Amino acid sequence: MSLMSFDFKRHPRQAGISLAVLAALLLVFPFIAQDYGNSWVRIADMALLYIMLALGLNIVVGFAGLLDLGYIAFYAVGAYLAGLLASPQFAALLESVVNEYPALAQSLIAILGPEIQQNGIHLSVWFIVPLAAALAAFFGALLGAPTLKLRGDYLAIVTLGFGEIIRIFMLNLNAPINFTNGSQGINMIDPIRVFGVNLAGEAGSRATVFIGGYGMPSVNAYYFLFLALCVAVVFITSRLQHSRLGRAWVAIREDEIAAKAMGINTRNVKLLAFSMGASFGGVAGAMFASFQGFVSPESFSLTESIVVLAMVVLGGIGHIPGVILGGALLAALPEVLRHVVEPLQEKLFGHVLIEAEVLRQLLYGLALVLTMLLRPAGLWPAPKHEDRPDGDSDSKNQSTGVMAA
């Protein structure tokens, strides 16, 4: 039996204790870390966003077995939608529409009001999040539709191309109508508000959020929000994994021909995998834009897609706790190295031998190679009973609900 288990069916007592210990650690972490500087809590904030991304990609890669190298495109869709609808960028868009299509611009001003011409649209992020999820899901289906018959390397190449196309679109959609502001990106994006509380802190508060009489750093407030969202994503993906749809994804992953022969509509099930996975990417993107206050195409490069895929592979493909572990390690590692490696080298050798950025890439490669050699299934692979249903048998005690033939 492992040190930590989250299998409530087989080891409910140990799973309950593990969950309680983990929850306590996560709740106290920002208050301990802030004593060493808010940057450590900010690292945790970004790690939680990456965990959301990794859990979304795990639906496509882990559950359905569809290799997706363009997943970061859905992150970009959510981020740019938040940038367009929660910043002055819509005013710039409207100005370009006035120059190109005056009649259309006058119609938009009449519908949305004259103030948008000066200030843009400033919708609440909680209105943008479902829009981001829906738009990302649409793009997920758009990617999935022409790739239904592709598998393996061919699917990877197509999805890689899709991710690059979206990034290039974001880079060039500033003329003739300025949707994305090109390489300059979109700034002054509104911060997140929860029940009227600005999580970035009000003006003059020095990035401190006050709830009642209690004040906490802005990064701590964002940490608890992202943690709550991660818990929600874990719950949803866990329910999906053990649902009828989740079992259909596993059937396609194991043998698509056999799944089709058993009556599974592989086309619709694959499209659902792409769409549902993409929707989590869209939500994470909207959160990222509101958290950073700025988005640009450089944040959504191919490297980011590979990093998110590495999180899934390193942690354990198809296993939710493993994916969380992989996401936390690979998201936090570069920032930890940036804070630790160079000062450590200066202390040991008197000067920096290897820059943190170079060492990060070396360690990524080393970690993945060692994982493939020593633990091919990942650092925390799925237990056998969870990875796939038991085979058909005539035994009475079947743990996975597989019907005897």
C-alpha positions, -999 to 999 in steps of 0.1 A, spaced: 0 0 0 14 34 -10 21 62 14 -8 83 0 -39 68 -17 -70 85 -30 -88 53 -38 -120 57 -18 -134 24 -31 -106 1 -21 -89 20 8 -115 45 21 -98 51 54 -64 58 40 -79 79 12 -97 101 37 -66 106 58 -45 114 27 -71 139 15 -74 156 49 -35 159 52 -33 173 16 -61 198 21 -45 211 53 -11 215 36 -26 233 7 -46 257 29 -16 267 51 10 268 22 5 304 12 8 317 48 41 299 53 55 307 18 47 345 21 73 347 49 99 340 22 85 364 -3 53 367 -24 71 353 -54 68 318 -40 30 321 -37 29 335 -73 48 304 -84 21 283 -68 -6 304 -86 9 296 -120 14 260 -110 -24 257 -103 -32 272 -137 -9 247 -154 -25 219 -134 -59 229 -148 -44 228 -183 -28 194 -177 -61 180 -164 -79 192 -195 -52 177 -218 -54 145 -198 -90 140 -211 -77 140 -247 -44 122 -242 -49 102 -211 -85 91 -213 -91 90 -251 -55 83 -262 -55 111 -288 -20 128 -290 -26 166 -290 4 189 -295 -17 220 -301 -35 222 -268 -21 256 -258 -42 271 -286 -73 267 -265 -55 284 -236 -48 313 -260 -85 314 -271 -97 318 -235 -70 344 -227 -76 366 -257 -114 364 -252 -109 377 -217 -85 404 -230 -110 415 -256 -140 417 -233 -124 429 -201 -100 457 -213 -99 488 -234 -90 466 -264 -126 466 -277 -123 504 -282 -93 498 -304 -112 472 -323 -141 495 -328 -118 523 -340 -105 500 -367 -141 489 -376 -150 526 -380 -122 531 -405 -131 500 -425 -168 495 -421 -184 527 -407 -220 514 -409 -212 483 -389 -194 504 -363 -224 528 -359 -246 497 -354 -223 484 -327 -222 517 -309 -260 520 -310 -263 485 -295 -236 486 -269 -236 523 -260 -213 552 -269 -190 548 -239 -175 516 -254 -158 538 -280 -137 553 -253 -134 526 -226 -141 494 -244 -161 465 -229 -155 456 -193 -175 424 -186 -171 405 -154 -147 376 -157 -175 353 -144 -195 361 -175 -164 356 -197 -154 322 -182 -184 303 -196 -180 321 -230 -143 311 -230 -152 275 -222 -178 274 -250 -156 291 -276 -126 268 -267 -150 238 -269 -161 250 -304 -125 252 -315 -118 218 -300 -146 203 -321 -132 223 -351 -99 206 -346 -114 172 -339 -137 170 -369 -111 167 -397 -88 145 -376 -113 117 -367 -95 91 -389 -60 101 -378 -40 84 -351 -5 86 -335 21 107 -353 -2 120 -380 -27 133 -354 2 149 -335 14 167 -367 -21 181 -374 -27 193 -339 8 208 -338 -1 228 -369 -34 239 -354 -17 253 -324 8 272 -345 -20 285 -367 -38 300 -337 -6 316 -324 1 331 -358 -35 344 -361 -31 361 -327 1 376 -339 -14 390 -371 -51 398 -363 -43 435 -358 -52 446 -393 -74 456 -410 -95 450 -379 -75 451 -346 -87 421 -326 -55 411 -308 -32 442 -310 -6 420 -327 28 414 -311 22 442 -286 -5 421 -269 -35 433 -249 -28 450 -216 -49 467 -188 -71 436 -185 -95 438 -155 -85 418 -124 -109 392 -110 -136 403 -86 -153 379 -62 -184 392 -45 -172 427 -53 -137 421 -38 -109 430 -62 -84 401 -59 -56 424 -72 -63 448 -44 -78 482 -46 -58 513 -57 -35 524 -30 -37 491 -11 -2 479 -22 -17 447 -37 -34 438 -5 -69 423 -5 -91 432 25 -120 408 34 -138 423 64 -110 435 87 -85 409 75 -59 417 48 -39 393 27 -15 397 -3 -32 396 -37 -12 365 -47 -27 346 -17 -63 356 -28 -56 343 -63 -41 312 -48 -73 302 -30 -94 310 -61 -73 289 -84 -72 261 -58 -110 261 -57 -111 260 -95 -86 231 -95 -107 212 -70 -138 217 -93 -118 205 -123 -106 174 -105 -141 166 -94 -155 170 -129 -127 150 -146 -130 123 -120 -167 120 -126 -161 119 -163 -135 92 -160 -159 69 -141 -189 77 -163 -202 58 -193 -185 84 -215 -152 79 -197 -153 42 -203 -160 48 -239 -129 70 -241 -108 42 -225 -123 17 -250 -112 39 -279 -78 43 -264 -73 6 -260 -88 -6 -293 -108 17 -315 -119 -10 -339 -132 -32 -311 -149 -1 -295 -167 6 -328 -177 -31 -331 -192 -29 -296 -215 -1 -307 -196 30 -295 -200 60 -317 -163 67 -320 -168 99 -340 -190 117 -314 -170 103 -285 -137 117 -300 -153 151 -307 -165 152 -271 -130 144 -258 -115 173 -279 -143 197 -269 -144 189 -232 -106 190 -229 -105 223 -248 -131 239 -225 -108 235 -195 -80 251 -215 -104 281 -222 -113 285 -186 -76 284 -175 -68 310 -203 -94 334 -191 -81 331 -155 -45 336 -167 -54 368 -186 -72 383 -156 -44 373 -133 -16 386 -154 -34 417 -167 -16 412 -200 -16 386 -228 7 383 -259 13 356 -285 47 347 -269 28 331 -240 13 305 -263 42 290 -282 47 253 -291 71 250 -261 41 256 -238 21 228 -255 50 204 -251 54 214 -214 17 207 -207 20 174 -225 52 166 -205 32 172 -173 7 145 -183 33 120 -194 57 126 -164 29 123 -138 11 93 -153 -11 93 -183 -47 89 -175 -42 91 -137 -56 123 -122 -34 124 -90 -4 116 -112 -12 144 -137 -15 169 -107 19 158 -94 35 162 -129 18 196 -133 30 208 -99 66 196 -105 71 209 -140 53 242 -134 72 250 -102 106 237 -112 117 265 -137 108 292 -112 124 274 -83 156 270 -104 155 307 -113 155 315 -76 179 288 -64 203 276 -90 222 308 -98 227 319 -62 238 283 -53 264 283 -81 277 317 -70 281 304 -35 298 271 -45 319 282 -74 321 320 -71 303 326 -105 274 312 -125 285 281 -146 251 274 -162 222 298 -165 190 288 -149 171 289 -183 196 265 -199 196 242 -168 158 241 -168 157 227 -204 185 202 -195 165 190 -164 133 188 -184 150 165 -209 168 145 -181 136 141 -161 116 128 -191 144 104 -203 148 90 -168 110 87 -164 108 68 -196 136 45 -187 128 39 -150 91 45 -148 76 42 -183 40 46 -169 49 79 -151 58 89 -115 24 81 -102 7 57 -128 -29 46 -127 -36 15 -107 -44 -15 -128 -81 -16 -118 -85 21 -127 -64 21 -159 -88 -3 -177 -118 -25 -169 -113 -61 -160 -116 -85 -189 -149 -104 -195 -152 -133 -173 -180 -154 -159 -171 -148 -123 -198 -133 -101 -176 -107 -83 -167 -82 -110 -154 -50 -96 -158 -28 -127 -193 -36 -138 -182 -55 -169 -210 -78 -180 -203 -114 -186 -208 -124 -222 
